[in-house]
């Protein structure tokens, strides 16, 4: 997956960046949705090609479900990456009004230079025949994750938002001690369990039945959690690095804020753990 994302990004990053900037300023998400949809084909084909070359596909049904799992994790990664990127640009706009107008003019210029294709995303591939075979539990699990994961992820994030931001800032400023301290929460079993419980509760609320009564495989949600965590970090860091490239004279203020924010969150960390 990381290699497939990197391969797709090499040709598509200017369009992604343009639409993410424009979305942060215009509050319109259509361009971002379009670039996510149109880029999936490149991402998916990279993975399909690799597994064919490595002779890792035993049947046509395996290729069908591989495209579906590619789509699941790609969409989760892309949507959370885009959300984190947009959020960080909007925070910069709010706290640095001196560059806000220029930033949004830059966003508008980029969006015109690099418009997103209106290409639909590849459809889910699994057939009714495949649903009846040994992949049934996988398909059910993927559908549960696709429907409930993103909302569950952000619900889990809300009470810990300051810790997560401080951990990302520590990664940027290379404060290893702070990264380790914050990871006591972000890498903990209890933090992961909140997300899994959120998914279970959302499913039960929608269907009236518990996931424990179904043929559910939690590995899909656990993998999604790792993918989403990485996406949120990368989206936040990418947005800040773009601000650094555009406004190098302003960035020392932002770095100073990061350092003070890390210290503030460290001072309340024990309470936050409770």
Residue frames as qw, qx, qy, qz and C-alpha x, y, z in Angstrom:
[[0.000, 0.881, 0.472, 0.000, 0.00, 0.00, 0.00],
 [0.273, -0.797, 0.084, 0.532, 2.70, 2.62, 0.82],
 [0.361, -0.179, 0.608, 0.684, 4.44, 1.93, -2.50],
 [0.203, 0.572, 0.715, 0.348, 1.13, 2.18, -4.38],
 [0.100, -0.922, -0.297, 0.228, 0.32, 5.51, -2.72],
 [0.341, -0.620, 0.312, 0.634, 3.79, 6.84, -3.52],
 [0.353, 0.120, 0.710, 0.597, 3.49, 5.73, -7.14],
 [0.100, 0.772, 0.601, 0.179, 0.07, 7.41, -7.52],
 [0.244, -0.877, -0.146, 0.388, 1.25, 10.56, -5.73],
 [0.477, -0.280, 0.396, 0.733, 4.21, 11.06, -8.07],
 [0.160, 0.296, 0.600, 0.726, 1.90, 11.93, -10.96],
 [0.221, -0.702, -0.596, -0.321, -1.12, 13.30, -9.07],
 [0.441, -0.427, -0.458, 0.643, 0.28, 15.37, -6.19],
 [0.070, 0.008, 0.090, 0.993, -0.17, 18.77, -7.84],
 [0.409, -0.395, -0.522, -0.636, -3.89, 18.14, -8.41],
 [0.584, -0.484, -0.619, 0.202, -4.33, 16.79, -4.88],
 [0.368, -0.258, -0.279, 0.849, -2.55, 19.79, -3.37],
 [0.090, -0.172, -0.266, -0.944, -4.54, 22.26, -5.46],
 [0.508, -0.453, -0.561, -0.471, -7.88, 20.77, -4.51],
 [0.583, -0.436, -0.560, 0.395, -6.98, 20.41, -0.82],
 [0.227, -0.129, -0.137, 0.956, -5.92, 24.05, -0.61],
 [0.255, -0.245, -0.368, -0.860, -9.03, 25.20, -2.44],
 [0.560, -0.469, -0.666, -0.156, -11.27, 23.09, -0.19],
 [0.466, -0.352, -0.479, 0.655, -9.74, 24.65, 2.92],
 [0.052, -0.152, -0.014, 0.987, -10.60, 28.11, 1.63],
 [0.362, -0.086, -0.437, -0.819, -13.83, 27.58, -0.30],
 [0.505, -0.026, 0.673, -0.539, -15.51, 24.96, 1.93],
 [0.814, 0.342, -0.151, -0.444, -16.28, 22.99, -1.24],
 [0.580, -0.374, 0.723, 0.025, -15.33, 19.32, -1.20],
 [0.844, 0.474, 0.156, -0.198, -16.29, 18.33, -4.75],
 [0.448, 0.755, -0.479, 0.015, -12.78, 18.83, -6.13],
 [0.249, -0.494, 0.801, -0.229, -11.25, 16.73, -3.35],
 [0.779, 0.110, 0.547, -0.286, -13.82, 13.97, -3.89],
 [0.750, 0.636, -0.085, -0.162, -13.09, 14.02, -7.62],
 [0.278, 0.702, -0.650, 0.088, -9.34, 13.71, -7.21],
 [0.492, -0.292, 0.772, -0.277, -9.75, 10.89, -4.68],
 [0.828, 0.313, 0.381, -0.264, -12.03, 9.01, -7.06],
 [0.673, 0.708, -0.198, -0.089, -9.96, 9.55, -10.19],
 [0.062, 0.705, -0.695, 0.124, -6.67, 8.55, -8.51],
 [0.776, -0.241, 0.521, -0.262, -7.87, 5.16, -7.28],
 [0.903, 0.423, -0.024, -0.069, -7.29, 3.45, -10.63],
 [0.406, 0.699, -0.527, 0.262, -3.55, 4.19, -10.49],
 [0.376, -0.503, 0.653, -0.424, -3.28, 3.03, -6.88],
 [0.877, 0.016, 0.369, -0.308, -5.28, -0.15, -7.49],
 [0.836, 0.519, -0.180, -0.020, -3.48, -1.11, -10.69],
 [0.140, 0.695, -0.653, 0.268, -0.09, -0.80, -9.00],
 [0.537, -0.315, 0.694, -0.362, -1.09, -3.36, -6.36],
 [0.903, 0.279, 0.217, -0.245, -2.80, -5.68, -8.85],
 [0.628, 0.670, -0.392, 0.050, 0.29, -5.62, -11.08],
 [0.071, -0.614, 0.726, -0.302, 2.58, -6.41, -8.17],
 [0.679, -0.157, 0.636, -0.332, 0.61, -9.41, -6.93],
 [0.880, 0.446, 0.036, -0.157, 0.28, -10.80, -10.47],
 [0.430, 0.712, -0.535, 0.147, 4.03, -10.43, -11.02],
 [0.168, -0.465, 0.782, -0.380, 4.68, -12.15, -7.68],
 [0.518, -0.073, -0.805, -0.281, 2.12, -14.89, -8.49],
 [0.056, -0.006, 0.714, -0.697, 0.19, -14.16, -5.31],
 [0.627, 0.134, 0.093, -0.761, -3.30, -14.48, -6.83],
 [0.289, -0.061, 0.955, 0.039, -4.71, -17.99, -6.96],
 [0.230, 0.521, 0.813, 0.122, -8.12, -17.24, -8.52],
 [0.041, 0.512, 0.344, 0.786, -10.28, -14.61, -10.18],
 [0.484, -0.761, -0.410, -0.136, -12.30, -14.26, -6.97],
 [0.630, -0.452, -0.148, 0.614, -9.13, -13.30, -5.12],
 [0.294, 0.163, 0.217, 0.916, -8.55, -10.46, -7.59],
 [0.246, -0.679, -0.461, -0.516, -12.11, -9.28, -7.03],
 [0.589, -0.747, -0.290, 0.107, -11.76, -9.10, -3.29],
 [0.600, -0.175, -0.004, 0.781, -8.28, -7.62, -3.59],
 [0.106, 0.437, 0.267, 0.852, -9.70, -4.67, -5.53],
 [0.456, -0.741, -0.379, -0.316, -12.39, -4.29, -2.87],
 [0.689, -0.569, -0.185, 0.409, -9.86, -4.32, -0.02],
 [0.454, 0.112, 0.136, 0.873, -7.65, -1.91, -2.00],
 [0.108, -0.614, -0.345, -0.702, -10.65, 0.39, -2.35],
 [0.598, -0.711, -0.369, 0.010, -11.57, 0.12, 1.32],
 [0.644, -0.471, -0.081, 0.597, -8.15, 1.11, 2.65],
 [0.348, 0.253, 0.268, 0.862, -7.51, 3.65, -0.12],
 [0.203, -0.713, -0.375, -0.556, -10.76, 5.50, 0.63],
 [0.629, -0.713, -0.261, 0.170, -10.18, 5.44, 4.39],
 [0.614, -0.226, 0.053, 0.755, -6.62, 6.71, 3.96],
 [0.240, 0.373, 0.336, 0.831, -7.53, 9.36, 1.39],
 [0.291, -0.768, -0.397, -0.410, -10.55, 10.76, 3.23],
 [0.632, -0.704, -0.172, 0.275, -8.76, 11.01, 6.57],
 [0.567, -0.060, 0.156, 0.807, -5.62, 12.43, 4.95],
 [0.090, 0.541, 0.366, 0.752, -7.73, 15.07, 3.18],
 [0.450, -0.803, -0.356, -0.161, -9.63, 15.89, 6.37],
 [0.668, -0.532, -0.073, 0.515, -6.41, 16.35, 8.37],
 [0.452, 0.148, 0.260, 0.840, -4.80, 18.45, 5.62],
 [0.085, -0.675, -0.396, -0.616, -7.83, 20.72, 5.30],
 [0.563, -0.764, -0.307, 0.070, -8.21, 21.09, 9.07],
 [0.638, -0.365, -0.007, 0.678, -4.56, 22.17, 9.47],
 [0.266, 0.322, 0.303, 0.857, -4.80, 24.77, 6.71],
 [0.285, -0.754, -0.402, -0.434, -7.94, 26.17, 8.32],
 [0.641, -0.654, -0.208, 0.344, -6.16, 26.40, 11.68],
 [0.513, -0.064, 0.148, 0.843, -3.32, 28.30, 9.99],
 [0.019, 0.570, 0.400, 0.718, -5.87, 30.66, 8.42],
 [0.473, -0.781, -0.387, -0.129, -7.52, 31.26, 11.79],
 [0.641, -0.664, -0.054, 0.381, -4.37, 31.95, 13.80],
 [0.424, -0.265, 0.319, 0.805, -2.37, 33.68, 11.07],
 [0.381, 0.786, 0.450, -0.186, -4.84, 36.12, 9.49],
 [0.030, -0.778, 0.318, 0.541, -1.96, 38.11, 8.00],
 [0.057, -0.293, 0.822, 0.486, -1.41, 35.35, 5.41],
 [0.485, 0.331, 0.763, -0.270, -5.01, 34.13, 5.12],
 [0.519, 0.731, 0.095, -0.432, -6.06, 36.26, 2.14],
 [0.216, 0.661, -0.648, -0.311, -2.85, 35.48, 0.23],
 [0.303, -0.141, 0.942, -0.043, -3.17, 31.80, 1.07],
 [0.550, 0.467, 0.632, -0.284, -6.69, 31.62, -0.34],
 [0.453, 0.769, -0.194, -0.407, -5.75, 33.52, -3.47],
 [0.000, -0.492, 0.852, 0.177, -2.95, 31.01, -3.94],
 [0.444, 0.128, 0.867, -0.184, -5.48, 28.20, -3.45],
 [0.579, 0.653, 0.284, -0.396, -7.79, 29.63, -6.10],
 [0.302, 0.731, -0.512, -0.336, -4.92, 29.96, -8.57],
 [0.180, -0.295, 0.938, 0.042, -3.82, 26.37, -7.94],
 [0.549, 0.318, 0.714, -0.296, -7.35, 25.02, -8.39],
 [0.569, 0.730, 0.003, -0.379, -7.62, 26.67, -11.80],
 [0.179, 0.663, -0.695, -0.212, -4.19, 25.41, -12.87],
 [0.123, 0.165, -0.978, 0.018, -4.77, 21.84, -11.70],
 [0.691, -0.097, 0.028, -0.716, -8.47, 20.95, -11.98],
 [0.452, -0.143, 0.864, -0.169, -9.61, 17.52, -10.84],
 [0.255, 0.013, -0.804, -0.537, -10.85, 14.99, -13.37],
 [0.674, -0.060, 0.230, -0.700, -14.52, 14.03, -13.14],
 [0.526, 0.207, -0.805, -0.181, -13.66, 10.35, -13.42],
 [0.802, -0.424, 0.007, -0.420, -15.79, 7.97, -11.32],
 [0.307, -0.517, 0.785, -0.149, -14.07, 5.64, -8.93],
 [0.388, 0.121, -0.879, -0.250, -13.83, 1.99, -9.95],
 [0.735, -0.361, -0.119, -0.562, -16.87, 0.07, -8.66],
 [0.565, -0.365, 0.697, -0.249, -16.87, -2.57, -5.94],
 [0.380, 0.379, -0.748, -0.391, -16.02, -5.80, -7.73],
 [0.202, -0.079, 0.948, -0.235, -17.33, -8.62, -5.60],
 [0.483, -0.085, -0.580, -0.650, -20.09, -10.66, -7.23],
 [0.787, -0.291, 0.125, -0.530, -22.96, -12.58, -5.68],
 [0.921, 0.134, -0.361, 0.053, -21.06, -15.76, -6.50],
 [0.421, 0.393, -0.554, 0.601, -18.05, -14.59, -4.51],
 [0.415, -0.471, 0.295, -0.720, -20.28, -13.67, -1.57],
 [0.924, -0.195, -0.049, -0.326, -21.22, -17.32, -1.14],
 [0.818, 0.254, -0.440, 0.270, -17.67, -18.60, -0.90],
 [0.703, -0.322, -0.382, 0.506, -14.98, -18.51, 1.75],
 [0.258, 0.236, -0.063, 0.935, -14.66, -14.71, 1.40],
 [0.299, -0.711, -0.525, -0.360, -18.09, -14.06, 2.94],
 [0.556, -0.683, -0.291, 0.374, -16.72, -13.10, 6.38],
 [0.444, -0.145, 0.146, 0.872, -14.14, -10.83, 4.76],
 [0.016, 0.462, 0.474, 0.750, -16.77, -9.08, 2.66],
 [0.426, -0.766, -0.469, -0.107, -19.06, -8.57, 5.63],
 [0.584, -0.539, -0.151, 0.588, -16.19, -7.21, 7.72],
 [0.334, 0.069, 0.268, 0.901, -15.09, -4.81, 4.99],
 [0.133, -0.621, -0.503, -0.586, -18.61, -3.49, 4.59],
 [0.516, -0.753, -0.372, 0.170, -18.95, -2.85, 8.31],
 [0.528, -0.374, 0.032, 0.762, -15.61, -1.00, 8.37],
 [0.212, 0.291, 0.413, 0.836, -16.45, 1.00, 5.23],
 [0.248, -0.717, -0.505, -0.412, -19.78, 2.13, 6.67],
 [0.552, -0.800, -0.234, -0.015, -18.75, 2.95, 10.22],
 [0.766, -0.118, -0.156, 0.612, -14.99, 3.42, 10.50],
 [0.297, 0.431, 0.004, 0.852, -14.44, 7.09, 9.63],
 [0.423, -0.701, -0.117, -0.562, -17.15, 8.39, 11.98],
 [0.859, -0.469, -0.177, 0.108, -15.89, 6.06, 14.72],
 [0.692, 0.130, -0.121, 0.700, -12.30, 7.24, 14.17],
 [0.079, 0.514, -0.028, 0.853, -13.15, 10.93, 14.53],
 [0.645, -0.651, -0.181, -0.357, -15.42, 10.26, 17.51],
 [0.866, -0.298, -0.176, 0.361, -12.49, 8.54, 19.21],
 [0.531, 0.325, -0.050, 0.781, -10.20, 11.41, 18.21],
 [0.153, -0.813, -0.191, -0.529, -12.26, 14.23, 19.76],
 [0.624, -0.780, -0.019, -0.040, -11.38, 13.82, 23.45],
 [0.779, -0.338, 0.230, 0.476, -7.72, 13.17, 22.58],
 [0.537, 0.797, 0.140, 0.239, -7.28, 15.80, 19.84],
 [0.114, -0.943, 0.304, -0.073, -4.74, 17.86, 21.80],
 [0.696, -0.424, 0.559, 0.152, -2.61, 14.78, 22.54],
 [0.779, 0.371, 0.428, 0.268, -2.65, 13.68, 18.90],
 [0.329, 0.922, -0.010, 0.207, -1.70, 17.17, 17.68],
 [0.351, -0.835, 0.423, -0.003, 1.09, 17.41, 20.25],
 [0.800, -0.151, 0.539, 0.218, 2.43, 14.02, 19.16],
 [0.662, 0.630, 0.277, 0.299, 2.46, 15.15, 15.52],
 [0.046, 0.969, -0.186, 0.153, 4.22, 18.39, 16.48],
 [0.607, -0.611, 0.498, 0.098, 6.78, 16.32, 18.40],
 [0.821, 0.221, 0.438, 0.293, 7.38, 14.27, 15.25],
 [0.434, 0.855, 0.092, 0.269, 7.94, 17.47, 13.25],
 [0.088, -0.907, 0.349, -0.219, 10.38, 19.00, 15.74],
 [0.724, 0.263, -0.609, 0.189, 11.99, 15.58, 16.35],
 [0.341, -0.522, 0.524, -0.580, 11.34, 15.54, 20.11],
 [0.543, 0.067, -0.832, -0.096, 11.79, 11.82, 20.73],
 [0.071, -0.072, -0.793, 0.601, 11.03, 11.95, 24.45],
 [0.442, 0.207, 0.218, -0.846, 7.73, 13.72, 23.83],
 [0.617, 0.169, -0.578, -0.506, 6.79, 11.27, 21.03],
 [0.398, 0.007, -0.899, 0.184, 7.39, 8.37, 23.41],
 [0.113, 0.134, 0.617, -0.767, 5.38, 10.03, 26.18],
 [0.551, 0.224, -0.017, -0.804, 2.36, 10.73, 23.96],
 [0.550, 0.162, -0.748, -0.334, 2.51, 7.24, 22.47],
 [0.040, 0.011, 0.883, -0.467, 1.61, 5.90, 25.91],
 [0.506, 0.387, 0.414, -0.650, -1.89, 6.95, 24.95],
 [0.569, 0.525, -0.271, -0.572, -1.92, 6.77, 21.14],
 [0.450, 0.326, -0.819, -0.143, -0.33, 3.29, 20.98],
 [0.304, -0.167, 0.789, -0.507, -2.19, 1.86, 23.95],
 [0.058, -0.250, -0.953, -0.163, -4.62, -1.03, 23.86],
 [0.069, 0.591, 0.621, -0.511, -7.24, 1.08, 25.64],
 [0.174, 0.535, -0.167, -0.810, -7.04, 3.81, 22.98],
 [0.189, 0.110, -0.825, -0.522, -7.51, 1.19, 20.25],
 [0.016, -0.343, -0.926, 0.160, -10.36, -0.43, 22.16],
 [0.210, 0.531, 0.304, -0.763, -12.34, 2.84, 22.14],
 [0.309, 0.368, -0.496, -0.723, -12.35, 2.81, 18.34],
 [0.206, -0.051, -0.955, -0.205, -13.41, -0.83, 18.16],
 [0.050, 0.441, 0.760, -0.474, -16.20, -0.17, 20.66],
 [0.258, 0.484, -0.002, -0.836, -17.36, 2.82, 18.61],
 [0.326, 0.185, -0.733, -0.568, -17.68, 0.60, 15.53],
 [0.140, -0.225, -0.958, 0.111, -19.53, -2.08, 17.50],
 [0.119, 0.488, 0.542, -0.674, -21.95, 0.48, 18.95],
 [0.307, 0.405, -0.267, -0.819, -22.61, 2.10, 15.56],
 [0.299, 0.040, -0.872, -0.385, -23.36, -1.28, 14.00],
 [0.094, -0.340, -0.888, 0.296, -25.65, -2.32, 16.85],
 [0.193, 0.474, 0.274, -0.814, -27.49, 1.00, 16.72],
 [0.356, 0.329, -0.467, -0.739, -28.07, 0.58, 12.97],
 [0.487, 0.063, -0.806, -0.331, -29.00, -3.09, 12.91],
 [0.733, -0.419, 0.103, -0.525, -30.18, -3.95, 16.39],
 [0.985, -0.097, -0.097, 0.104, -27.70, -6.85, 16.56],
 [0.434, -0.786, 0.383, 0.218, -24.19, -7.12, 17.94],
 [0.481, 0.659, -0.559, -0.145, -21.11, -7.72, 15.81],
 [0.235, -0.387, 0.871, -0.192, -20.18, -10.50, 18.20],
 [0.713, 0.226, 0.579, -0.325, -23.22, -12.38, 16.89],
 [0.684, 0.690, -0.083, -0.222, -21.95, -12.10, 13.32],
 [0.900, 0.074, 0.151, 0.403, -19.13, -13.62, 11.28],
 [0.105, 0.986, -0.086, 0.094, -17.04, -10.49, 11.85],
 [0.829, 0.035, -0.115, 0.546, -13.25, -10.29, 11.51],
 [0.243, -0.936, -0.090, 0.239, -11.87, -7.35, 13.55],
 [0.640, -0.199, 0.315, 0.672, -8.53, -7.46, 11.69],
 [0.323, 0.611, 0.420, 0.589, -10.05, -5.21, 9.00],
 [0.236, -0.941, -0.163, -0.177, -10.86, -2.52, 11.56],
 [0.674, -0.609, 0.151, 0.390, -7.47, -2.94, 13.24],
 [0.590, 0.134, 0.383, 0.698, -5.67, -2.52, 9.94],
 [0.105, 0.804, 0.360, 0.461, -7.87, 0.46, 9.12],
 [0.459, -0.873, -0.088, 0.140, -6.86, 2.01, 12.43],
 [0.639, -0.348, 0.290, 0.621, -3.16, 1.82, 11.51],
 [0.397, 0.434, 0.478, 0.652, -3.87, 3.19, 8.02],
 [0.100, -0.890, -0.347, -0.277, -6.00, 6.05, 9.37],
 [0.550, -0.754, 0.007, 0.359, -3.49, 7.03, 12.06],
 [0.563, -0.119, 0.382, 0.723, -0.76, 7.27, 9.44],
 [0.227, 0.623, 0.501, 0.556, -3.05, 9.22, 7.11],
 [0.264, -0.930, -0.256, -0.023, -3.95, 11.76, 9.80],
 [0.572, -0.596, 0.178, 0.534, -0.29, 12.30, 10.67],
 [0.497, 0.095, 0.487, 0.712, 0.79, 12.61, 7.05],
 [0.109, 0.777, 0.484, 0.386, -2.07, 14.96, 6.17],
 [0.355, -0.914, -0.117, 0.157, -1.23, 17.27, 9.07],
 [0.576, -0.464, 0.322, 0.592, 2.51, 17.22, 8.43],
 [0.465, 0.347, 0.537, 0.612, 2.08, 17.70, 4.67],
 [0.016, 0.904, 0.357, 0.236, -0.09, 20.78, 5.15],
 [0.436, -0.853, 0.067, 0.279, 2.38, 22.32, 7.61],
 [0.609, -0.214, 0.437, 0.627, 5.33, 21.62, 5.30],
 [0.338, 0.612, 0.488, 0.522, 3.50, 23.38, 2.47],
 [0.193, -0.966, -0.165, -0.037, 2.98, 26.41, 4.71],
 [0.600, -0.594, 0.257, 0.470, 6.68, 26.31, 5.55],
 [0.553, 0.160, 0.506, 0.642, 7.55, 26.27, 1.83],
 [0.150, 0.772, 0.438, 0.436, 5.16, 29.14, 1.05],
 [0.222, -0.907, 0.022, -0.357, 5.84, 31.34, 4.09],
 [0.759, 0.049, -0.442, 0.476, 9.32, 30.58, 5.43],
 [0.100, 0.404, -0.301, 0.858, 9.39, 33.92, 7.25],
 [0.621, -0.414, 0.024, -0.665, 6.22, 33.01, 9.19],
 [0.850, -0.074, -0.517, -0.072, 7.08, 29.43, 10.01],
 [0.346, 0.211, -0.656, 0.637, 9.39, 30.13, 13.00],
 [0.425, -0.232, 0.284, -0.827, 6.30, 31.45, 14.83],
 [0.871, -0.056, -0.259, -0.414, 4.46, 28.24, 14.04],
 [0.705, 0.155, -0.628, 0.290, 7.41, 26.15, 15.24],
 [0.019, 0.271, -0.552, 0.788, 7.56, 28.16, 18.46],
 [0.684, -0.175, 0.075, -0.704, 3.86, 27.46, 18.97],
 [0.861, 0.054, -0.492, -0.114, 4.46, 23.74, 18.40],
 [0.459, 0.222, -0.670, 0.539, 7.16, 23.65, 21.05],
 [0.248, -0.201, 0.443, -0.837, 5.03, 25.45, 23.64],
 [0.792, -0.071, -0.168, -0.582, 2.04, 23.26, 22.76],
 [0.743, 0.111, -0.649, 0.122, 4.10, 20.11, 23.33],
 [0.191, 0.183, -0.648, 0.714, 5.16, 21.39, 26.77],
 [0.509, -0.161, 0.176, -0.827, 1.58, 22.26, 27.67],
 [0.866, -0.024, -0.318, -0.385, 0.27, 18.81, 26.76],
 [0.602, 0.169, -0.697, 0.351, 3.13, 17.10, 28.57],
 [0.070, -0.252, 0.525, -0.810, 2.23, 19.02, 31.70],
 [0.669, -0.044, 0.250, -0.698, -1.30, 17.54, 31.73],
 [0.516, 0.246, -0.765, -0.296, -0.46, 14.11, 30.31],
 [0.083, -0.005, -0.933, 0.349, -0.98, 12.10, 33.49],
 [0.407, 0.302, 0.442, -0.740, -4.41, 13.64, 33.93],
 [0.583, 0.378, -0.367, -0.619, -5.23, 12.92, 30.28],
 [0.299, 0.171, -0.937, -0.049, -4.25, 9.28, 30.75],
 [0.175, 0.191, 0.801, -0.540, -6.79, 8.99, 33.54]]
